[in-house]
């Protein structure tokens, strides 16, 4: 799990972060990693954190 701490960021800034994070996962994919079909994002307003849960998917 990767935790991104918010600094009172806007929705657009968080979407940009998510896009860049997903691109980084795909770009830096190595044998030890599986392709991430989806990123499930949950914003916890009370703790001001963006929690990103990745779901590994088989490449077969």
mmJSON file of the N, C-alpha and C atoms, coordinates in Angstrom:
{"data_MODEL":{"atom_site":{
"group_PDB":["ATOM","ATOM","ATOM","ATOM","ATOM","ATOM","ATOM","ATOM","ATOM","ATOM","ATOM","ATOM","ATOM","ATOM","ATOM","ATOM","ATOM","ATOM","ATOM","ATOM","ATOM","ATOM","ATOM","ATOM","ATOM","ATOM","ATOM","ATOM","ATOM","ATOM","ATOM","ATOM","ATOM","ATOM","ATOM","ATOM","ATOM","ATOM","ATOM","ATOM","ATOM","ATOM","ATOM","ATOM","ATOM","ATOM","ATOM","ATOM","ATOM","ATOM","ATOM","ATOM","ATOM","ATOM","ATOM","ATOM","ATOM","ATOM","ATOM","ATOM","ATOM","ATOM","ATOM","ATOM","ATOM","ATOM","ATOM","ATOM","ATOM","ATOM","ATOM","ATOM","ATOM","ATOM","ATOM","ATOM","ATOM","ATOM","ATOM","ATOM","ATOM","ATOM","ATOM","ATOM","ATOM","ATOM","ATOM","ATOM","ATOM","ATOM","ATOM","ATOM","ATOM","ATOM","ATOM","ATOM","ATOM","ATOM","ATOM","ATOM","ATOM","ATOM","ATOM","ATOM","ATOM","ATOM","ATOM","ATOM","ATOM","ATOM","ATOM","ATOM","ATOM","ATOM","ATOM","ATOM","ATOM","ATOM","ATOM","ATOM","ATOM","ATOM","ATOM","ATOM","ATOM","ATOM","ATOM","ATOM","ATOM","ATOM","ATOM","ATOM","ATOM","ATOM","ATOM","ATOM","ATOM","ATOM","ATOM","ATOM","ATOM","ATOM","ATOM","ATOM","ATOM","ATOM","ATOM","ATOM","ATOM","ATOM","ATOM","ATOM","ATOM","ATOM","ATOM","ATOM","ATOM","ATOM","ATOM","ATOM","ATOM","ATOM","ATOM","ATOM","ATOM","ATOM","ATOM","ATOM","ATOM","ATOM","ATOM","ATOM","ATOM","ATOM","ATOM","ATOM","ATOM","ATOM","ATOM","ATOM"],
"id":[1,2,3,4,5,6,7,8,9,10,11,12,13,14,15,16,17,18,19,20,21,22,23,24,25,26,27,28,29,30,31,32,33,34,35,36,37,38,39,40,41,42,43,44,45,46,47,48,49,50,51,52,53,54,55,56,57,58,59,60,61,62,63,64,65,66,67,68,69,70,71,72,73,74,75,76,77,78,79,80,81,82,83,84,85,86,87,88,89,90,91,92,93,94,95,96,97,98,99,100,101,102,103,104,105,106,107,108,109,110,111,112,113,114,115,116,117,118,119,120,121,122,123,124,125,126,127,128,129,130,131,132,133,134,135,136,137,138,139,140,141,142,143,144,145,146,147,148,149,150,151,152,153,154,155,156,157,158,159,160,161,162,163,164,165,166,167,168,169,170,171,172,173,174,175,176,177,178,179,180],
"type_symbol":["N","C","C","N","C","C","N","C","C","N","C","C","N","C","C","N","C","C","N","C","C","N","C","C","N","C","C","N","C","C","N","C","C","N","C","C","N","C","C","N","C","C","N","C","C","N","C","C","N","C","C","N","C","C","N","C","C","N","C","C","N","C","C","N","C","C","N","C","C","N","C","C","N","C","C","N","C","C","N","C","C","N","C","C","N","C","C","N","C","C","N","C","C","N","C","C","N","C","C","N","C","C","N","C","C","N","C","C","N","C","C","N","C","C","N","C","C","N","C","C","N","C","C","N","C","C","N","C","C","N","C","C","N","C","C","N","C","C","N","C","C","N","C","C","N","C","C","N","C","C","N","C","C","N","C","C","N","C","C","N","C","C","N","C","C","N","C","C","N","C","C","N","C","C","N","C","C","N","C","C"],
"label_atom_id":["N","CA","C","N","CA","C","N","CA","C","N","CA","C","N","CA","C","N","CA","C","N","CA","C","N","CA","C","N","CA","C","N","CA","C","N","CA","C","N","CA","C","N","CA","C","N","CA","C","N","CA","C","N","CA","C","N","CA","C","N","CA","C","N","CA","C","N","CA","C","N","CA","C","N","CA","C","N","CA","C","N","CA","C","N","CA","C","N","CA","C","N","CA","C","N","CA","C","N","CA","C","N","CA","C","N","CA","C","N","CA","C","N","CA","C","N","CA","C","N","CA","C","N","CA","C","N","CA","C","N","CA","C","N","CA","C","N","CA","C","N","CA","C","N","CA","C","N","CA","C","N","CA","C","N","CA","C","N","CA","C","N","CA","C","N","CA","C","N","CA","C","N","CA","C","N","CA","C","N","CA","C","N","CA","C","N","CA","C","N","CA","C","N","CA","C","N","CA","C","N","CA","C","N","CA","C","N","CA","C"],
"label_alt_id":[null,null,null,null,null,null,null,null,null,null,null,null,null,null,null,null,null,null,null,null,null,null,null,null,null,null,null,null,null,null,null,null,null,null,null,null,null,null,null,null,null,null,null,null,null,null,null,null,null,null,null,null,null,null,null,null,null,null,null,null,null,null,null,null,null,null,null,null,null,null,null,null,null,null,null,null,null,null,null,null,null,null,null,null,null,null,null,null,null,null,null,null,null,null,null,null,null,null,null,null,null,null,null,null,null,null,null,null,null,null,null,null,null,null,null,null,null,null,null,null,null,null,null,null,null,null,null,null,null,null,null,null,null,null,null,null,null,null,null,null,null,null,null,null,null,null,null,null,null,null,null,null,null,null,null,null,null,null,null,null,null,null,null,null,null,null,null,null,null,null,null,null,null,null,null,null,null,null,null,null],
"label_comp_id":["UNK","UNK","UNK","UNK","UNK","UNK","UNK","UNK","UNK","UNK","UNK","UNK","UNK","UNK","UNK","UNK","UNK","UNK","UNK","UNK","UNK","UNK","UNK","UNK","UNK","UNK","UNK","UNK","UNK","UNK","UNK","UNK","UNK","UNK","UNK","UNK","UNK","UNK","UNK","UNK","UNK","UNK","UNK","UNK","UNK","UNK","UNK","UNK","UNK","UNK","UNK","UNK","UNK","UNK","UNK","UNK","UNK","UNK","UNK","UNK","UNK","UNK","UNK","UNK","UNK","UNK","UNK","UNK","UNK","UNK","UNK","UNK","UNK","UNK","UNK","UNK","UNK","UNK","UNK","UNK","UNK","UNK","UNK","UNK","UNK","UNK","UNK","UNK","UNK","UNK","UNK","UNK","UNK","UNK","UNK","UNK","UNK","UNK","UNK","UNK","UNK","UNK","UNK","UNK","UNK","UNK","UNK","UNK","UNK","UNK","UNK","UNK","UNK","UNK","UNK","UNK","UNK","UNK","UNK","UNK","UNK","UNK","UNK","UNK","UNK","UNK","UNK","UNK","UNK","UNK","UNK","UNK","UNK","UNK","UNK","UNK","UNK","UNK","UNK","UNK","UNK","UNK","UNK","UNK","UNK","UNK","UNK","UNK","UNK","UNK","UNK","UNK","UNK","UNK","UNK","UNK","UNK","UNK","UNK","UNK","UNK","UNK","UNK","UNK","UNK","UNK","UNK","UNK","UNK","UNK","UNK","UNK","UNK","UNK","UNK","UNK","UNK","UNK","UNK","UNK"],
"label_asym_id":["A","A","A","A","A","A","A","A","A","A","A","A","A","A","A","A","A","A","A","A","A","A","A","A","A","A","A","A","A","A","A","A","A","A","A","A","A","A","A","A","A","A","A","A","A","A","A","A","A","A","A","A","A","A","A","A","A","A","A","A","A","A","A","A","A","A","A","A","A","A","A","A","A","A","A","A","A","A","A","A","A","A","A","A","A","A","A","A","A","A","A","A","A","A","A","A","A","A","A","A","A","A","A","A","A","A","A","A","A","A","A","A","A","A","A","A","A","A","A","A","A","A","A","A","A","A","A","A","A","A","A","A","A","A","A","A","A","A","A","A","A","A","A","A","A","A","A","A","A","A","A","A","A","A","A","A","A","A","A","A","A","A","A","A","A","A","A","A","A","A","A","A","A","A","A","A","A","A","A","A"],
"label_entity_id":["1","1","1","1","1","1","1","1","1","1","1","1","1","1","1","1","1","1","1","1","1","1","1","1","1","1","1","1","1","1","1","1","1","1","1","1","1","1","1","1","1","1","1","1","1","1","1","1","1","1","1","1","1","1","1","1","1","1","1","1","1","1","1","1","1","1","1","1","1","1","1","1","1","1","1","1","1","1","1","1","1","1","1","1","1","1","1","1","1","1","1","1","1","1","1","1","1","1","1","1","1","1","1","1","1","1","1","1","1","1","1","1","1","1","1","1","1","1","1","1","1","1","1","1","1","1","1","1","1","1","1","1","1","1","1","1","1","1","1","1","1","1","1","1","1","1","1","1","1","1","1","1","1","1","1","1","1","1","1","1","1","1","1","1","1","1","1","1","1","1","1","1","1","1","1","1","1","1","1","1"],
"label_seq_id":[1,1,1,2,2,2,3,3,3,4,4,4,5,5,5,6,6,6,7,7,7,8,8,8,9,9,9,10,10,10,11,11,11,12,12,12,13,13,13,14,14,14,15,15,15,16,16,16,17,17,17,18,18,18,19,19,19,20,20,20,21,21,21,22,22,22,23,23,23,24,24,24,25,25,25,26,26,26,27,27,27,28,28,28,29,29,29,30,30,30,31,31,31,32,32,32,33,33,33,34,34,34,35,35,35,36,36,36,37,37,37,38,38,38,39,39,39,40,40,40,41,41,41,42,42,42,43,43,43,44,44,44,45,45,45,46,46,46,47,47,47,48,48,48,49,49,49,50,50,50,51,51,51,52,52,52,53,53,53,54,54,54,55,55,55,56,56,56,57,57,57,58,58,58,59,59,59,60,60,60],
"pdbx_PDB_ins_code":[null,null,null,null,null,null,null,null,null,null,null,null,null,null,null,null,null,null,null,null,null,null,null,null,null,null,null,null,null,null,null,null,null,null,null,null,null,null,null,null,null,null,null,null,null,null,null,null,null,null,null,null,null,null,null,null,null,null,null,null,null,null,null,null,null,null,null,null,null,null,null,null,null,null,null,null,null,null,null,null,null,null,null,null,null,null,null,null,null,null,null,null,null,null,null,null,null,null,null,null,null,null,null,null,null,null,null,null,null,null,null,null,null,null,null,null,null,null,null,null,null,null,null,null,null,null,null,null,null,null,null,null,null,null,null,null,null,null,null,null,null,null,null,null,null,null,null,null,null,null,null,null,null,null,null,null,null,null,null,null,null,null,null,null,null,null,null,null,null,null,null,null,null,null,null,null,null,null,null,null],
"Cartn_x":[0.851,0.0,0.893,0.496,1.234,0.363,0.912,0.144,0.684,-0.216,0.147,-0.501,0.297,-0.252,-0.679,-1.868,-2.396,-1.911,-1.674,-1.34,-2.427,-3.643,-4.805,-4.84,-4.639,-4.61,-6.02,-6.129,-7.42,-7.688,-8.919,-9.3,-8.451,-8.229,-7.436,-5.993,-5.42,-4.054,-3.967,-4.986,-4.99,-5.189,-6.015,-6.197,-4.908,-4.201,-2.918,-1.908,-1.876,-0.988,-1.303,-2.581,-2.992,-2.575,-2.778,-2.39,-0.88,-0.098,1.359,1.815,1.148,1.494,1.231,0.079,-0.27,0.721,1.084,2.053,3.407,3.798,5.062,5.042,3.92,3.817,4.01,3.381,3.465,4.862,5.413,6.726,7.833,7.756,8.82,8.495,7.575,7.197,8.419,8.651,9.764,9.211,10.058,9.626,8.959,9.422,8.878,7.489,7.066,5.768,4.763,3.509,2.45,1.86,1.185,0.54,-0.646,-0.809,-1.9,-3.064,-4.102,-5.252,-6.032,-6.064,-6.841,-6.203,-6.483,-6.081,-7.37,-7.574,-8.759,-8.361,-9.006,-8.611,-9.678,-9.237,-10.159,-9.59,-10.334,-9.888,-10.501,-9.652,-10.127,-10.011,-11.122,-11.115,-10.669,-11.042,-10.725,-9.226,-8.487,-7.052,-6.233,-6.896,-6.214,-5.155,-5.532,-4.616,-5.34,-4.604,-5.128,-4.55,-5.416,-4.974,-5.155,-4.095,-4.158,-3.94,-4.947,-4.854,-4.7,-3.669,-3.449,-3.884,-4.443,-4.931,-4.088,-3.253,-2.429,-3.264,-2.921,-3.647,-2.637,-2.96,-2.073,-1.993,-0.811,-0.614,-0.874,-1.411,-1.607,-2.855],
"Cartn_y":[-1.181,0.0,1.24,2.231,3.483,4.587,5.365,6.443,7.785,8.582,9.913,10.929,11.685,12.677,13.915,14.341,15.524,16.794,17.825,19.144,20.101,19.821,20.61,20.739,19.613,19.607,19.569,20.083,20.089,18.719,18.505,17.253,17.035,18.101,18.006,17.594,18.145,17.782,16.313,15.827,14.426,13.502,13.883,13.08,13.044,14.167,14.222,13.296,13.322,12.428,10.97,10.613,9.241,8.817,9.701,9.41,9.156,10.019,9.875,8.609,8.28,7.085,5.829,5.783,4.629,4.494,5.609,5.589,5.083,5.483,5.028,3.519,2.982,1.538,0.776,1.259,0.586,0.745,1.959,2.237,1.423,1.256,0.591,-0.861,-1.437,-2.832,-3.738,-4.629,-5.571,-6.976,-7.988,-9.374,-9.663,-9.015,-9.307,-8.687,-7.825,-7.179,-7.739,-7.644,-7.981,-6.687,-6.786,-5.605,-5.214,-3.945,-3.48,-3.044,-3.884,-3.621,-2.404,-2.221,-1.096,-0.525,0.722,1.366,1.786,1.228,1.579,2.69,3.82,4.986,5.318,5.536,5.892,7.109,8.18,9.399,9.449,9.471,9.539,10.99,11.693,13.12,13.386,12.513,12.767,12.709,11.871,11.745,12.473,13.066,13.815,12.973,11.746,10.868,10.284,10.065,9.388,7.979,6.983,5.597,4.955,4.41,3.762,2.268,1.484,0.039,-0.508,-1.295,-1.854,-3.314,-3.722,-5.079,-5.775,-6.751,-7.437,-8.365,-8.42,-9.249,-10.073,-11.33,-12.208,-11.747,-11.861,-11.431,-12.549,-13.696,-14.821,-14.719],
"Cartn_z":[0.0,0.0,0.0,-0.758,-0.871,-0.294,0.617,1.244,0.763,0.225,-0.263,0.666,1.407,2.326,1.549,1.823,1.149,1.833,1.024,1.556,1.1,1.52,1.111,-0.407,-1.085,-2.534,-3.105,-4.307,-4.989,-5.591,-6.01,-6.661,-7.914,-8.678,-9.904,-9.605,-8.534,-8.153,-7.751,-7.045,-6.643,-7.837,-8.798,-10.006,-10.817,-10.861,-11.553,-10.876,-9.548,-8.806,-9.125,-9.121,-9.398,-10.803,-11.771,-13.153,-13.242,-12.603,-12.626,-11.903,-10.794,-10.029,-10.854,-11.524,-12.358,-13.519,-14.143,-15.237,-14.745,-13.541,-12.97,-12.746,-12.263,-12.045,-13.348,-14.409,-15.704,-16.294,-16.216,-16.801,-16.138,-14.833,-14.086,-13.752,-14.492,-14.244,-14.446,-13.494,-13.572,-13.376,-13.538,-13.411,-12.072,-11.018,-9.69,-9.475,-10.36,-10.213,-11.204,-10.875,-11.823,-12.357,-13.459,-14.026,-13.145,-12.905,-12.064,-12.944,-12.943,-13.8,-13.32,-12.01,-11.495,-10.24,-10.001,-8.757,-8.047,-6.876,-6.11,-5.147,-5.277,-4.498,-3.462,-2.253,-1.176,-0.449,-0.459,0.207,1.601,2.602,3.982,4.449,4.431,4.75,6.187,7.097,8.498,8.779,8.048,8.281,7.23,6.232,5.179,4.473,4.113,3.384,2.186,1.139,-0.037,-0.003,0.175,0.263,-1.105,-1.66,-2.965,-2.766,-3.146,-3.058,-4.464,-4.693,-6.02,-6.045,-7.174,-7.339,-8.404,-8.0,-8.99,-9.868,-11.137,-12.089,-12.877,-13.094,-13.857,-15.304,-15.907,-17.291,-18.295,-17.851,-18.775,-19.602],
"occupancy":[1.0,1.0,1.0,1.0,1.0,1.0,1.0,1.0,1.0,1.0,1.0,1.0,1.0,1.0,1.0,1.0,1.0,1.0,1.0,1.0,1.0,1.0,1.0,1.0,1.0,1.0,1.0,1.0,1.0,1.0,1.0,1.0,1.0,1.0,1.0,1.0,1.0,1.0,1.0,1.0,1.0,1.0,1.0,1.0,1.0,1.0,1.0,1.0,1.0,1.0,1.0,1.0,1.0,1.0,1.0,1.0,1.0,1.0,1.0,1.0,1.0,1.0,1.0,1.0,1.0,1.0,1.0,1.0,1.0,1.0,1.0,1.0,1.0,1.0,1.0,1.0,1.0,1.0,1.0,1.0,1.0,1.0,1.0,1.0,1.0,1.0,1.0,1.0,1.0,1.0,1.0,1.0,1.0,1.0,1.0,1.0,1.0,1.0,1.0,1.0,1.0,1.0,1.0,1.0,1.0,1.0,1.0,1.0,1.0,1.0,1.0,1.0,1.0,1.0,1.0,1.0,1.0,1.0,1.0,1.0,1.0,1.0,1.0,1.0,1.0,1.0,1.0,1.0,1.0,1.0,1.0,1.0,1.0,1.0,1.0,1.0,1.0,1.0,1.0,1.0,1.0,1.0,1.0,1.0,1.0,1.0,1.0,1.0,1.0,1.0,1.0,1.0,1.0,1.0,1.0,1.0,1.0,1.0,1.0,1.0,1.0,1.0,1.0,1.0,1.0,1.0,1.0,1.0,1.0,1.0,1.0,1.0,1.0,1.0,1.0,1.0,1.0,1.0,1.0,1.0],
"B_iso_or_equiv":[0.0,0.0,0.0,0.0,0.0,0.0,0.0,0.0,0.0,0.0,0.0,0.0,0.0,0.0,0.0,0.0,0.0,0.0,0.0,0.0,0.0,0.0,0.0,0.0,0.0,0.0,0.0,0.0,0.0,0.0,0.0,0.0,0.0,0.0,0.0,0.0,0.0,0.0,0.0,0.0,0.0,0.0,0.0,0.0,0.0,0.0,0.0,0.0,0.0,0.0,0.0,0.0,0.0,0.0,0.0,0.0,0.0,0.0,0.0,0.0,0.0,0.0,0.0,0.0,0.0,0.0,0.0,0.0,0.0,0.0,0.0,0.0,0.0,0.0,0.0,0.0,0.0,0.0,0.0,0.0,0.0,0.0,0.0,0.0,0.0,0.0,0.0,0.0,0.0,0.0,0.0,0.0,0.0,0.0,0.0,0.0,0.0,0.0,0.0,0.0,0.0,0.0,0.0,0.0,0.0,0.0,0.0,0.0,0.0,0.0,0.0,0.0,0.0,0.0,0.0,0.0,0.0,0.0,0.0,0.0,0.0,0.0,0.0,0.0,0.0,0.0,0.0,0.0,0.0,0.0,0.0,0.0,0.0,0.0,0.0,0.0,0.0,0.0,0.0,0.0,0.0,0.0,0.0,0.0,0.0,0.0,0.0,0.0,0.0,0.0,0.0,0.0,0.0,0.0,0.0,0.0,0.0,0.0,0.0,0.0,0.0,0.0,0.0,0.0,0.0,0.0,0.0,0.0,0.0,0.0,0.0,0.0,0.0,0.0,0.0,0.0,0.0,0.0,0.0,0.0],
"pdbx_formal_charge":[null,null,null,null,null,null,null,null,null,null,null,null,null,null,null,null,null,null,null,null,null,null,null,null,null,null,null,null,null,null,null,null,null,null,null,null,null,null,null,null,null,null,null,null,null,null,null,null,null,null,null,null,null,null,null,null,null,null,null,null,null,null,null,null,null,null,null,null,null,null,null,null,null,null,null,null,null,null,null,null,null,null,null,null,null,null,null,null,null,null,null,null,null,null,null,null,null,null,null,null,null,null,null,null,null,null,null,null,null,null,null,null,null,null,null,null,null,null,null,null,null,null,null,null,null,null,null,null,null,null,null,null,null,null,null,null,null,null,null,null,null,null,null,null,null,null,null,null,null,null,null,null,null,null,null,null,null,null,null,null,null,null,null,null,null,null,null,null,null,null,null,null,null,null,null,null,null,null,null,null],
"auth_seq_id":[1,1,1,2,2,2,3,3,3,4,4,4,5,5,5,6,6,6,7,7,7,8,8,8,9,9,9,10,10,10,11,11,11,12,12,12,13,13,13,14,14,14,15,15,15,16,16,16,17,17,17,18,18,18,19,19,19,20,20,20,21,21,21,22,22,22,23,23,23,24,24,24,25,25,25,26,26,26,27,27,27,28,28,28,29,29,29,30,30,30,31,31,31,32,32,32,33,33,33,34,34,34,35,35,35,36,36,36,37,37,37,38,38,38,39,39,39,40,40,40,41,41,41,42,42,42,43,43,43,44,44,44,45,45,45,46,46,46,47,47,47,48,48,48,49,49,49,50,50,50,51,51,51,52,52,52,53,53,53,54,54,54,55,55,55,56,56,56,57,57,57,58,58,58,59,59,59,60,60,60],
"auth_comp_id":["UNK","UNK","UNK","UNK","UNK","UNK","UNK","UNK","UNK","UNK","UNK","UNK","UNK","UNK","UNK","UNK","UNK","UNK","UNK","UNK","UNK","UNK","UNK","UNK","UNK","UNK","UNK","UNK","UNK","UNK","UNK","UNK","UNK","UNK","UNK","UNK","UNK","UNK","UNK","UNK","UNK","UNK","UNK","UNK","UNK","UNK","UNK","UNK","UNK","UNK","UNK","UNK","UNK","UNK","UNK","UNK","UNK","UNK","UNK","UNK","UNK","UNK","UNK","UNK","UNK","UNK","UNK","UNK","UNK","UNK","UNK","UNK","UNK","UNK","UNK","UNK","UNK","UNK","UNK","UNK","UNK","UNK","UNK","UNK","UNK","UNK","UNK","UNK","UNK","UNK","UNK","UNK","UNK","UNK","UNK","UNK","UNK","UNK","UNK","UNK","UNK","UNK","UNK","UNK","UNK","UNK","UNK","UNK","UNK","UNK","UNK","UNK","UNK","UNK","UNK","UNK","UNK","UNK","UNK","UNK","UNK","UNK","UNK","UNK","UNK","UNK","UNK","UNK","UNK","UNK","UNK","UNK","UNK","UNK","UNK","UNK","UNK","UNK","UNK","UNK","UNK","UNK","UNK","UNK","UNK","UNK","UNK","UNK","UNK","UNK","UNK","UNK","UNK","UNK","UNK","UNK","UNK","UNK","UNK","UNK","UNK","UNK","UNK","UNK","UNK","UNK","UNK","UNK","UNK","UNK","UNK","UNK","UNK","UNK","UNK","UNK","UNK","UNK","UNK","UNK"],
"auth_asym_id":["A","A","A","A","A","A","A","A","A","A","A","A","A","A","A","A","A","A","A","A","A","A","A","A","A","A","A","A","A","A","A","A","A","A","A","A","A","A","A","A","A","A","A","A","A","A","A","A","A","A","A","A","A","A","A","A","A","A","A","A","A","A","A","A","A","A","A","A","A","A","A","A","A","A","A","A","A","A","A","A","A","A","A","A","A","A","A","A","A","A","A","A","A","A","A","A","A","A","A","A","A","A","A","A","A","A","A","A","A","A","A","A","A","A","A","A","A","A","A","A","A","A","A","A","A","A","A","A","A","A","A","A","A","A","A","A","A","A","A","A","A","A","A","A","A","A","A","A","A","A","A","A","A","A","A","A","A","A","A","A","A","A","A","A","A","A","A","A","A","A","A","A","A","A","A","A","A","A","A","A"],
"auth_atom_id":["N","CA","C","N","CA","C","N","CA","C","N","CA","C","N","CA","C","N","CA","C","N","CA","C","N","CA","C","N","CA","C","N","CA","C","N","CA","C","N","CA","C","N","CA","C","N","CA","C","N","CA","C","N","CA","C","N","CA","C","N","CA","C","N","CA","C","N","CA","C","N","CA","C","N","CA","C","N","CA","C","N","CA","C","N","CA","C","N","CA","C","N","CA","C","N","CA","C","N","CA","C","N","CA","C","N","CA","C","N","CA","C","N","CA","C","N","CA","C","N","CA","C","N","CA","C","N","CA","C","N","CA","C","N","CA","C","N","CA","C","N","CA","C","N","CA","C","N","CA","C","N","CA","C","N","CA","C","N","CA","C","N","CA","C","N","CA","C","N","CA","C","N","CA","C","N","CA","C","N","CA","C","N","CA","C","N","CA","C","N","CA","C","N","CA","C","N","CA","C","N","CA","C","N","CA","C","N","CA","C"],
"pdbx_PDB_model_num":[1,1,1,1,1,1,1,1,1,1,1,1,1,1,1,1,1,1,1,1,1,1,1,1,1,1,1,1,1,1,1,1,1,1,1,1,1,1,1,1,1,1,1,1,1,1,1,1,1,1,1,1,1,1,1,1,1,1,1,1,1,1,1,1,1,1,1,1,1,1,1,1,1,1,1,1,1,1,1,1,1,1,1,1,1,1,1,1,1,1,1,1,1,1,1,1,1,1,1,1,1,1,1,1,1,1,1,1,1,1,1,1,1,1,1,1,1,1,1,1,1,1,1,1,1,1,1,1,1,1,1,1,1,1,1,1,1,1,1,1,1,1,1,1,1,1,1,1,1,1,1,1,1,1,1,1,1,1,1,1,1,1,1,1,1,1,1,1,1,1,1,1,1,1,1,1,1,1,1,1]
}}}
